[in-house]
């Protein structure tokens, strides 16, 4: 599982501190930043479990940074299922 976040992290020193913080709080996650991207993205990967976005965002917020989940280019399974479940009502 991979989750991608938009952040306001500005430099590599900040990113390195946050990566250490993330790895300490969530040892099963592998995190990295792409500060060259316009959204200064944080990628978090876990091969063993789902990424818990809310606690991760809260951790970054407590450290003084903003983060938000970037939506997938492809629709999620839940949005696909929601579309199917209401399609019978449209006609």
Secondary structure as UniProt FT lines:
FT   STRAND          2..7
FT   HELIX           12..25
FT   TURN            27..28
FT   STRAND          30..34
FT   TURN            35..36
FT   TURN            38..39
FT   STRAND          41..45
FT   HELIX           53..62
FT   TURN            63..64
FT   STRAND          67..69
FT   HELIX           77..90
//
